[in-house]
Amino acid sequence: MSRVRTPQVNLRTRPEALFAYSGRSLLVTDVHGALTGNQSEGFWFENTRLLSRWEVRSDGQPVTGFCASPVDRHTHLAYLRLPPGPDVPEQGAYLQVAHFLDEGLRTRIRLLNYSTQPVRAQLVLLLDADFADTQEADSGSRQQQGEVEWTVSPEGRSACLRYLHPDLDRAVELELVEGPTDASFSNRQLTIPLWAQPQATAELVLTAQPLVDGRPRRLPPAVFTPDTATSPTGKVRDQLRAETPRLLTTNPTVASAWRTAVDDLATTALGSTHGPAMPAAGYPLYQYLFGRDSLTTAWQAAMAMPSMLRDALVENAAWQTEGIDDLHDAEPGKLLHQARTGPISALGLDPMLAYYGDYATPVDFLVFLGQYLAWTGDTSTVRQLLPAARGALTWLERYGDADGDQFLEYDTKSAQGVPHQGWKDAPDSIADADGNLLGPPLATCELQGYYYAALRHAAVVFAMLGDRGLAAVLTQRARRLRAAFDEAFWMPEEGTYALALDQRKRQVTSVTSNPGHLLVTGIVPNAKAKLVADRLLAEDMFSGWGIRTLSSANPGYDPFSYHRGSVWPVENGTFALGMARYGLTSHLHRLAEAVFDTTGLFEDFRLPEAVGGLPRDTDHPHPGIYPDSNAPQAWSASTIVMIVQALLAARPAAPARMLLIDPHLPDWLPDLRLDGLRVGAASIDLELDRHRGRTRCRITGKNGRLAVVRQPPAQSQQTSPTHRATTFLRSPW
């Protein structure tokens, strides 16, 4: 796609493992489909490893897989060759093992006989559980211990592995649902005599059902169709897919990246109590609620899946805290950073069962509440969320800006808390211009931008729902913040904004990606927007695959670090929309091309959590990857949706039954079609193509009342008559 050749590679983010997932269930196997308990292998539920061993033996010999792969994300399929024996021929005898995940694990084992003689195999399935936490598996260090009890039912057709920890009630029930009458459980194993005639099969079905805190999680009655209406998580996935627009283009990279991204987004739905469609952060490490991750993902994906944003807002509001708790960095009105359910957090060994150490979530909540209203016009849900919005505003004024200087300065009171509570939250994420690591308190620039946007969006929401007095106050606060911010943070010698102000209100002058967030918030004066975008795309910041988190000229730069030189797709998606806001079309096209080229490096065109910051040149055929990246990572998937929105410069106004657009397709994307794009209760089919260097747009279908207006964004730099005269073919609808 790019003028700079994209290498023909098909990288897997975690090449040593395969995994499938659904809701809060996760299956991780080795590349042959076995579960040995090494590293993160196992069947997991609620961040707890309920099966650490799942190995097949035949007549006492190990059975090795020769082909294994996830299927449809929530299904895992493997083929194993039976070792030869007295009743097993040299060739033609195989096992097919299919795992299906929902609120538990359902496994079907088939004996496939393609030989000319009957096959009789005495299979033994070795089973065990260690009830490890995902953090323990990831770090290799165990922090909690307990005995594991194995019990078998009198008839031998079911068994239970229970964790005998005095402060933790977790278990897994195993049941042989279908299979030979003489199959039975015994001490940590299931014995299965199977036989099949030539060219025939024999099979059994086994379930593993979690028990967490005394509550059984039941699999749906459908045998092997987790996506049916009998499955709660399957139903949510189907609903998300149904509301997603269909994208068509002759560019195969863009088409493939969109297809993978929207399917990944649908399958990240956690099935949470208040917001079922709220996404998990990423797999395999972050299969639980992260406040700002869920909100950011849902905002970026709102053009495709507005109900995901609704559920993310509702779920986050349900976690809003009312009291002060220093251990959990909780204060009245504050919103969640993360809620982990694994043994470590459940036992209180860390504060992450409900941890509030994040300044990004409260401002994100307010911004994205306004964005949800703009996309949907759903005043009923927004009205229900107004108390949470008021609480967040109170927290921002009383606690977020503790010294009253208009800026948000983060700090932590918890001895086990997260030190950095802005966009970049790794312990070593903030470095000064000399590469020295800094700690809190800090006022990072992007927090001020999102605070400004939060005040403006909240003002619109409250004005529309009747509280014009509060709206006026918030609007005035936003104006003052914008002026104060530009004066305190602007670095004229760099043509960008400082990373932060330290506790003495001095600029931290590192050149980083953080100012890119300011473009999407609108806090940057029009005259400075191009300077900020130019600095982001300078050689030390733009790798050719995306914008680095830290300048490569900084002594602290590390291309494979978490936040000091790596490239985060989610940031780049946000920057793309910010560039569209200011009409910086050439900048947007360059960045979008880089991101789509990056998708082409990876299996299924799936963007991982973070890629390396290596430069795109002949010495570096691909950027590498952050070593512990998740894939799918929800907000990497949502990046694709946001970049498409940026190319359209789509700005919804559902309460006014209006969609504003200003599409500019780059030369590498000659055409684009979106069928079923929803704004409020209406939907449209939109068709675009490049003609003589301009983008033509046609509405080919419409359902409901919606005015589509071609108009540059208010802060656009591109307001010339030529720009405004681009062809717009009106439909008869």
C-alpha positions in Angstrom: 0.0 0.0 0.0 2.7 2.4 1.0 5.3 4.0 -1.4 7.9 2.6 1.0 7.6 -1.1 0.5 5.8 -3.0 3.3 7.7 -6.3 4.0 5.7 -9.5 3.4 5.6 -10.8 7.0 2.9 -12.3 9.1 3.9 -11.7 12.7 2.2 -13.3 15.6 2.2 -11.2 18.8 2.8 -14.1 21.1 4.3 -16.9 18.9 4.7 -19.3 21.8 1.0 -19.6 22.6 -2.5 -19.8 21.2 -5.6 -18.5 22.9 -9.3 -18.2 22.6 -11.6 -16.1 24.8 -15.2 -15.3 25.5 -16.5 -12.9 28.2 -14.4 -13.7 31.3 -13.2 -17.1 30.0 -9.8 -17.5 28.5 -8.0 -20.6 27.1 -4.2 -20.4 26.5 -2.4 -23.4 25.0 1.0 -24.1 23.5 1.3 -24.2 19.8 0.3 -27.9 19.7 -2.9 -27.3 21.7 -1.7 -28.6 25.0 -2.1 -27.1 28.5 0.9 -27.8 30.6 0.8 -24.9 33.1 3.9 -23.3 31.6 3.8 -19.5 31.7 0.2 -18.5 31.0 -1.1 -21.8 29.6 -4.4 -22.9 31.1 -8.1 -22.4 31.3 -8.8 -19.1 33.0 -11.9 -17.6 34.5 -12.1 -14.3 36.4 -8.3 -14.1 36.1 -7.9 -17.4 37.9 -6.3 -20.5 36.4 -8.9 -23.2 36.9 -7.1 -25.8 34.7 -3.3 -25.7 34.6 -3.0 -29.2 33.0 -4.9 -30.8 30.2 -2.8 -33.5 28.5 -3.9 -36.6 26.6 -2.2 -39.9 26.7 -3.0 -43.1 24.7 -2.1 -46.5 26.1 0.4 -44.7 28.4 2.1 -42.7 25.6 1.9 -38.9 25.1 -0.3 -37.8 22.3 1.2 -34.8 20.4 -0.7 -32.3 18.4 0.4 -31.5 14.9 -2.1 -28.8 14.0 -3.8 -26.3 16.4 -5.4 -22.9 15.9 -8.1 -20.6 17.4 -11.3 -20.4 15.4 -13.7 -17.5 15.6 -11.9 -16.2 18.7 -14.0 -18.2 21.2 -13.2 -21.7 19.7 -10.0 -23.6 19.6 -9.4 -26.6 17.4 -6.5 -29.1 17.4 -5.6 -32.3 15.7 -3.4 -35.0 17.4 -1.9 -38.1 16.0 -2.4 -41.3 18.1 0.8 -43.2 18.7 0.8 -46.7 17.2 0.0 -49.6 19.5 -1.6 -53.1 19.4 -5.0 -51.7 18.4 -3.8 -48.5 16.8 -2.3 -48.6 13.2 0.8 -46.7 12.1 -1.3 -44.3 10.1 -4.9 -43.0 10.0 -5.8 -42.7 13.7 -6.3 -39.1 15.0 -7.9 -37.1 17.7 -9.8 -33.9 17.0 -10.0 -31.7 20.1 -12.4 -28.7 19.9 -12.7 -26.3 22.8 -15.7 -23.9 23.0 -15.7 -21.0 25.5 -18.5 -19.1 27.1 -19.2 -18.9 30.8 -16.9 -22.0 31.1 -15.3 -24.5 28.8 -16.9 -27.2 26.7 -14.6 -29.7 25.0 -15.4 -32.3 22.3 -12.9 -35.0 21.6 -13.4 -37.1 18.5 -11.5 -40.2 17.5 -11.1 -40.1 13.7 -10.3 -43.5 12.1 -9.2 -43.2 8.5 -7.5 -46.6 8.5 -8.7 -50.0 7.2 -9.0 -51.6 10.6 -10.9 -50.9 13.9 -9.1 -48.6 16.3 -9.2 -49.1 20.0 -7.5 -46.5 22.2 -7.3 -46.3 26.0 -7.2 -42.5 26.4 -6.2 -40.8 29.7 -6.8 -37.1 30.1 -4.5 -35.7 32.8 -6.1 -32.8 34.7 -5.0 -30.4 37.4 -5.5 -26.8 38.7 -3.2 -24.5 40.6 -5.6 -21.5 40.9 -2.8 -19.0 40.0 -3.5 -15.4 39.3 -2.8 -14.0 35.8 -0.2 -11.7 37.4 1.6 -14.7 38.9 1.7 -16.5 35.6 2.9 -13.4 33.8 5.7 -12.7 36.4 6.6 -16.3 37.2 6.4 -15.5 40.9 3.7 -17.0 43.1 2.2 -14.8 45.8 -0.6 -16.9 47.2 -0.7 -20.6 48.0 -3.3 -23.2 48.9 -4.0 -26.9 48.6 -6.1 -28.3 45.8 -8.8 -30.8 46.6 -9.9 -33.4 44.0 -13.3 -35.1 44.5 -15.1 -37.5 42.3 -18.9 -38.2 42.2 -20.0 -41.8 43.2 -20.7 -42.8 39.6 -17.4 -41.3 38.4 -18.9 -39.1 35.7 -18.1 -35.8 37.3 -15.3 -34.4 39.5 -14.3 -31.2 41.2 -11.0 -29.4 41.7 -11.5 -27.0 44.6 -9.0 -24.5 46.0 -8.6 -25.0 49.8 -7.7 -21.4 50.7 -9.3 -20.1 53.8 -10.1 -16.7 52.2 -10.9 -17.7 48.7 -13.8 -19.8 47.3 -12.9 -21.0 43.8 -13.4 -24.3 42.1 -14.0 -25.9 38.7 -16.6 -28.7 38.2 -15.8 -31.2 35.5 -18.5 -33.3 33.9 -18.5 -36.0 31.2 -21.7 -34.9 29.4 -21.4 -37.5 26.5 -19.1 -40.5 26.1 -18.6 -44.2 26.7 -20.4 -45.6 29.6 -17.1 -47.0 31.0 -15.3 -43.7 30.9 -14.7 -42.3 34.4 -12.8 -39.8 36.6 -10.3 -40.9 39.1 -7.3 -39.2 40.8 -6.7 -36.1 38.7 -7.5 -37.9 35.4 -10.3 -39.0 33.1 -10.0 -42.5 31.6 -11.7 -42.9 28.3 -11.9 -46.1 26.3 -12.7 -45.2 22.7 -13.1 -47.3 19.6 -14.1 -46.6 16.0 -14.7 -48.8 13.0 -12.8 -48.0 9.8 -13.8 -44.7 8.2 -15.9 -43.9 11.3 -15.7 -41.7 14.4 -16.3 -41.8 18.1 -16.6 -38.9 20.5 -17.1 -37.6 24.0 -18.1 -34.2 25.5 -16.5 -32.7 28.6 -17.4 -29.5 30.4 -15.5 -27.4 32.9 -17.8 -25.0 34.8 -16.3 -22.3 37.1 -17.4 -21.8 40.7 -16.4 -18.3 42.0 -17.3 -17.2 45.5 -20.0 -19.9 45.7 -21.6 -18.8 42.4 -21.7 -21.4 39.7 -21.3 -20.1 36.1 -23.4 -22.2 33.8 -22.7 -22.9 30.2 -25.7 -22.5 27.8 -27.6 -25.6 26.9 -26.5 -25.4 23.2 -23.8 -27.9 22.7 -21.3 -26.2 20.4 -22.8 -22.9 19.4 -21.7 -20.3 21.8 -23.0 -17.5 19.6 -26.6 -18.5 19.8 -29.2 -16.6 21.8 -28.8 -19.0 24.6 -25.4 -17.5 25.3 -25.4 -14.1 27.0 -22.0 -13.1 25.7 -22.8 -14.6 22.3 -26.0 -12.5 22.1 -24.0 -9.3 22.9 -21.5 -10.2 20.2 -24.3 -10.6 17.7 -25.9 -7.3 18.6 -22.6 -5.5 18.2 -22.0 -7.0 14.9 -25.5 -6.2 13.7 -25.1 -2.5 14.4 -21.6 -2.2 12.7 -21.5 -0.6 9.3 -20.2 -2.7 6.4 -17.1 -1.2 4.9 -16.1 -1.9 1.3 -13.0 -0.7 -0.6 -10.7 -1.9 -3.3 -7.8 -1.4 -0.9 -7.4 -4.9 0.5 -5.3 -3.8 3.5 -7.9 -1.3 4.7 -10.8 -3.8 4.1 -9.0 -6.6 6.0 -8.0 -4.3 8.9 -11.6 -3.1 9.3 -13.0 -6.6 9.2 -10.6 -7.9 11.9 -10.9 -4.8 14.0 -14.7 -4.8 14.2 -14.9 -8.5 14.8 -12.2 -8.2 17.6 -14.2 -5.4 19.2 -17.4 -7.4 19.2 -15.7 -10.3 20.9 -14.0 -8.2 23.6 -17.4 -7.6 25.3 -17.1 -8.7 28.9 -20.8 -9.3 29.6 -20.6 -7.1 32.7 -23.6 -6.7 35.0 -24.4 -3.0 34.2 -22.9 -2.7 30.7 -22.7 -6.1 28.9 -21.1 -4.7 25.8 -18.3 -2.9 27.7 -15.0 -4.2 26.3 -12.2 -5.9 28.2 -8.8 -4.1 27.7 -6.8 -6.9 26.0 -5.9 -10.6 25.8 -4.4 -12.6 27.4 -3.3 -10.3 30.2 -6.1 -7.7 30.7 -9.4 -9.6 30.6 -11.1 -7.3 33.1 -12.4 -3.8 33.5 -10.0 -0.9 33.0 -11.9 2.4 33.3 -10.2 4.7 30.8 -9.3 1.8 28.5 -13.0 0.7 28.2 -14.1 4.3 27.7 -11.4 5.1 25.1 -12.1 2.0 23.2 -15.8 2.6 23.1 -15.4 6.3 22.1 -13.0 5.4 19.2 -15.4 2.7 18.1 -18.6 4.8 18.5 -19.0 5.2 14.7 -19.3 1.5 14.4 -20.7 0.3 17.8 -22.5 3.1 19.7 -24.0 0.6 22.2 -20.5 -0.3 23.3 -20.0 3.4 24.4 -23.3 3.3 26.2 -22.4 0.2 28.2 -18.9 1.5 29.0 -20.4 4.7 30.4 -23.0 2.9 32.4 -20.6 0.3 33.8 -18.0 3.0 34.8 -20.7 5.1 36.5 -21.7 2.1 38.6 -18.1 2.0 40.0 -18.0 5.6 41.0 -16.7 5.9 44.5 -18.4 8.0 47.3 -15.8 7.9 50.1 -12.1 8.4 50.8 -9.8 5.3 50.8 -6.1 6.0 50.5 -5.2 2.4 49.9 -7.3 2.4 46.8 -6.6 6.0 45.8 -10.4 6.6 46.1 -12.0 10.0 46.6 -15.7 11.1 46.3 -16.7 11.3 42.7 -13.6 9.6 41.3 -13.9 6.9 38.6 -12.2 3.6 38.3 -8.7 2.8 37.0 -9.2 -1.0 37.1 -11.1 -3.8 38.8 -9.2 -7.1 38.9 -10.9 -10.3 40.1 -7.9 -12.6 40.3 -6.8 -14.2 43.6 -4.1 -11.6 44.4 -6.7 -8.8 44.3 -9.5 -10.8 45.9 -7.2 -11.6 48.8 -6.2 -8.0 49.3 -2.5 -8.6 48.3 -2.9 -5.5 46.1 -5.5 -2.8 45.9 -6.7 -3.6 42.4 -10.0 -5.2 43.3 -11.3 -1.7 42.9 -8.5 0.8 42.3 -9.1 4.5 41.5 -5.6 5.8 40.8 -6.3 7.4 37.4 -6.9 11.0 36.5 -7.8 10.1 32.9 -11.0 8.2 33.6 -13.0 11.1 35.1 -12.3 13.5 32.2 -12.8 10.8 29.7 -16.2 9.9 31.1 -17.4 13.5 30.6 -15.9 13.9 27.1 -17.3 10.6 25.9 -20.7 11.2 27.6 -21.0 14.2 25.3 -19.8 12.1 22.3 -22.4 9.4 23.1 -25.1 12.0 23.0 -23.8 13.4 19.7 -23.8 9.9 18.1 -27.1 8.6 19.5 -29.3 11.4 20.8 -30.1 9.0 23.6 -31.2 11.6 26.3 -32.7 8.9 28.5 -29.4 7.2 29.2 -27.5 10.4 29.4 -30.0 11.8 31.9 -29.5 8.7 34.1 -25.8 9.3 34.0 -26.0 13.0 35.0 -25.4 12.3 38.8 -22.1 10.5 37.8 -21.2 13.4 35.6 -21.8 15.9 38.5 -19.8 13.7 40.8 -16.9 13.6 38.3 -17.0 17.4 37.9 -16.9 17.9 41.7 -14.0 15.5 42.0 -12.0 17.4 39.3 -12.5 20.7 41.0 -12.0 19.6 44.6 -9.4 16.8 44.3 -8.0 16.8 40.8 -7.0 20.4 41.0 -5.9 20.3 44.7 -3.9 23.6 44.6 -6.6 25.5 42.6 -4.3 26.6 39.7 -6.8 25.3 37.1 -4.5 22.3 36.2 -4.9 18.7 37.1 -1.9 17.4 39.0 -1.8 13.7 39.7 -0.4 12.0 42.7 -0.9 8.8 44.6 -1.6 8.2 48.3 -1.5 4.4 48.1 1.7 2.7 49.0 0.8 0.1 46.4 -0.7 2.5 43.9 0.1 3.5 40.4 2.6 6.4 40.4 1.7 7.9 37.0 -2.0 8.5 36.6 -2.2 10.3 33.2 -2.3 8.8 29.8 1.0 7.0 30.4 0.8 4.9 33.5 4.0 2.7 33.5 6.3 3.3 36.5 9.1 4.4 34.1 6.9 6.3 31.6 7.8 9.9 32.3 11.4 11.1 31.5 12.7 14.6 31.4 14.7 16.1 28.5 17.9 14.4 29.9 16.3 11.0 30.1 15.9 11.1 33.9 12.8 9.4 35.2 10.4 11.6 37.1 7.8 10.8 39.7 4.6 12.5 40.8 3.1 15.0 41.4 2.9 16.1 37.8 0.5 18.0 35.6 0.8 16.2 32.2 -0.3 18.2 29.2 -2.8 15.7 27.8 -4.8 15.7 31.1 -5.3 19.4 30.7 -6.5 19.0 27.2 -9.0 16.3 28.2 -10.1 18.5 31.2 -10.8 21.3 28.8 -12.8 19.0 26.5 -14.6 17.5 29.5 -15.8 21.0 30.6 -17.0 21.8 27.1 -18.7 18.5 26.5 -20.3 18.6 30.0 -21.5 22.1 29.3 -23.3 20.9 26.1 -24.8 17.9 27.9 -26.2 20.0 30.8 -27.4 22.7 28.5 -29.3 20.2 26.4 -30.9 18.6 29.5 -32.0 21.8 31.1 -29.2 23.1 33.4 -28.1 26.1 31.5 -26.7 27.8 34.6 -24.1 25.0 35.1 -23.4 24.9 31.4 -22.4 28.6 31.4 -20.1 28.1 34.4 -18.4 25.1 32.8 -18.0 27.0 29.5 -16.3 29.9 31.3 -14.0 27.6 33.2 -13.0 26.0 29.9 -12.1 29.3 28.4 -9.9 30.3 31.3 -8.2 26.9 31.3 -7.4 27.1 27.6 -5.7 30.5 28.0 -3.8 29.4 31.1 -2.7 26.2 29.5 -1.2 27.8 26.4 0.8 30.2 28.4 2.1 27.6 30.9 2.9 24.7 28.5 3.9 26.1 25.1 7.6 25.6 24.1 8.2 28.0 21.2 11.7 26.6 20.6 10.3 23.1 19.9 7.0 24.2 18.3 5.0 22.0 20.7 3.8 21.7 24.2 5.8 20.6 27.3 5.2 17.0 28.5 4.2 18.3 32.0 4.6 20.8 34.7 6.5 19.5 37.8 5.6 20.2 41.4 7.3 23.6 41.2 5.3 24.5 38.0 8.4 24.2 35.8 8.1 22.8 32.3 9.2 19.2 31.7 10.5 19.9 28.3 10.7 16.3 26.9 9.4 15.9 23.4 6.8 13.2 23.5 3.5 12.0 21.9 1.4 13.6 24.7 0.8 16.8 22.8 -0.9 14.8 20.0 -3.8 14.3 22.3 -4.3 18.1 22.6 -5.3 18.3 18.9 -8.4 16.1 19.4 -9.5 18.1 22.4 -9.4 21.4 20.6 -7.4 23.2 23.3 -4.6 24.1 20.7 -5.1 27.6 19.1 -5.6 27.3 15.4 -2.3 29.1 14.6 -0.3 26.5 16.5 -2.1 23.3 15.4 0.1 22.7 12.3 3.3 23.3 14.4 2.2 20.6 16.8 1.4 18.2 14.0 4.7 19.0 12.2 6.6 18.2 15.4 4.8 14.9 15.8 5.8 13.9 12.3 9.4 15.0 12.6 12.0 12.3 12.1 12.7 11.8 15.8 9.0 11.3 16.6 7.6 9.6 13.5 9.0 6.2 12.9 7.3 5.5 9.6 5.0 3.1 11.3 3.5 5.6 13.7 4.3 8.4 16.2 6.6 7.4 19.0 5.8 7.9 22.6 9.1 9.6 23.2 11.6 11.3 20.9 14.4 9.1 19.7 16.7 12.0 20.5 15.9 11.7 24.2 18.6 9.9 26.2 15.9 7.8 27.8 14.6 6.5 24.4 14.0 2.7 24.2 12.1 1.5 21.2 10.9 -1.6 23.0 9.9 0.1 26.3 6.2 0.5 27.3 6.0 4.3 27.0 9.5 5.7 26.2 9.8 5.2 22.5 7.3 2.5 21.5 4.4 3.3 19.1 0.9 2.9 20.4 -1.8 2.4 17.8 -4.5 3.8 20.1 -2.6 7.1 20.4 -2.2 7.3 16.7 -5.9 6.8 16.1 -6.6 9.7 18.4 -4.0 11.9 16.7 -5.6 11.2 13.4 -8.9 12.5 14.5 -7.2 15.6 16.0 -5.5 16.2 12.7 -8.9 16.0 10.9 -10.3 18.5 13.4 -7.8 21.1 12.3 -8.0 20.2 8.6 -4.4 18.9 8.5 -5.2 16.5 5.6 -1.6 15.8 4.5 -0.6 15.0 8.0 -3.6 12.8 8.5 -3.0 10.9 5.3 0.7 10.2 6.2 -0.2 9.0 9.6 -3.2 6.8 8.5 -1.0 5.2 5.8 1.6 4.3 8.4 -1.0 2.7 10.7 -2.6 0.7 7.9 0.8 -0.4 6.7 1.5 -1.6 10.2 -1.6 -3.8 10.2 -0.2 -5.5 7.1 2.8 -6.8 9.1 0.7 -8.8 11.5 -1.4 -12.0 11.4 -5.0 -11.2 10.3 -4.1 -7.5 10.0 -4.4 -7.2 13.8 -2.7 -4.3 15.5 -1.0 -5.4 18.8 -1.0 -3.3 21.9 2.2 -1.5 21.0 4.9 -1.9 18.3 8.5 -1.0 18.5 9.7 2.5 17.8 12.5 1.4 15.3 12.7 3.6 12.2 11.2 2.4 8.9 14.3 1.9 6.8 16.4 -0.8 5.1 18.1 -1.8 8.4 14.7 -2.3 10.1 12.3 -4.3 7.8 9.6 -4.1 10.5 9.4 -2.2 13.8 9.4 -5.0 16.2 6.9 -5.2 19.0 6.6 -4.4 22.7 7.6 -7.7 24.2 4.5 -8.3 26.4 1.9 -6.9 24.0 -1.7 -8.1 24.0 -3.4 -8.9 20.7 -6.2 -8.4 20.4 -6.0 -5.2 22.4 -9.4 -3.5 22.4 -8.2 0.0 21.8 -5.8 -1.0 19.0 -8.9 -2.5 17.2 -10.9 0.7 17.8 -8.0 2.7 16.3 -9.0 1.4 12.8 -12.6 2.7 13.3 -11.3 6.1 14.5 -9.0 6.5 11.5 -11.8 5.9 9.1 -13.9 8.5 11.0 -11.0 10.9 10.7 -10.7 10.4 6.9 -14.4 11.3 6.7 -14.0 14.1 9.3 -17.3 12.8 10.5 -19.0 14.8 13.3 -22.3 13.5 14.5 -25.1 15.8 15.8 -27.9 13.2 16.5 -30.1 15.6 18.5 -30.2 17.8 15.4 -30.6 14.8 13.1 -27.5 15.9 11.3 -24.1 14.4 10.3 -21.3 16.8 9.3 -18.6 15.4 7.1 -15.6 16.6 5.2 -14.1 13.5 3.5 -10.7 13.6 1.8 -9.5 10.2 0.6 -5.7 9.8 0.0 -4.4 8.5 -3.2 -3.8 5.1 -1.7 -7.5 4.8 -0.8 -9.3 5.5 -4.1 -12.7 4.5 -2.9 -14.6 3.8 0.3 -18.2 2.7 1.1 -19.9 2.5 4.4 -23.3 0.9 4.5 -25.5 1.3 7.6 -23.7 4.2 9.3 -25.9 5.1 12.2 -26.5 8.6 13.7 -29.3 8.6 16.2 -32.3 6.6 15.0 -31.3 7.0 11.3 -28.7 5.2 9.1 -27.2 6.0 5.8 -25.1 4.3 3.1 -22.2 6.5 2.1 -20.1 6.0 -1.0 -16.9 8.0 -1.7 -14.3 8.0 -4.5 -11.3 10.1 -5.6 -11.8 11.9 -8.9 -9.1 14.1 -10.3 -7.6 14.6 -6.9 -10.9 15.4 -5.2 -13.2 13.3 -3.1 -16.7 12.8 -4.3 -19.4 11.7 -1.9 -22.8 10.1 -2.6 -25.6 9.0 -0.3 -26.9 5.8 -1.8 -29.4 4.9 0.9 -31.0 6.3 3.9 -33.3 5.0 6.7 -34.8 7.7 8.9 -34.4 11.5 9.1 -30.8 12.6 8.8 -29.3 15.6 7.0 -25.8 15.0 5.8 -23.9 18.3 5.4 -20.4 18.6 3.9 -18.6 21.2 5.9 -15.1 21.6 7.2 -14.6 21.4 11.0 -14.8 24.7 12.8 -11.1 24.7 13.6 -10.0 23.5 10.1 -7.0 25.1 8.4 -8.5 24.2 5.0 -11.2 26.8 4.4 -10.3 27.9 0.9 -13.0 28.1 -1.8 -11.4 25.2 -3.6 -11.7 23.1 -0.5 -15.4 24.0 0.0 -16.2 23.3 -3.7 -15.3 19.6 -3.7 -18.1 17.7 -5.5 -21.0 16.4 -3.4 -23.5 14.3 -5.2 -26.8 14.5 -3.4 -29.1 11.5 -3.4 -32.9 11.7 -3.8 -33.4 10.6 -0.2 
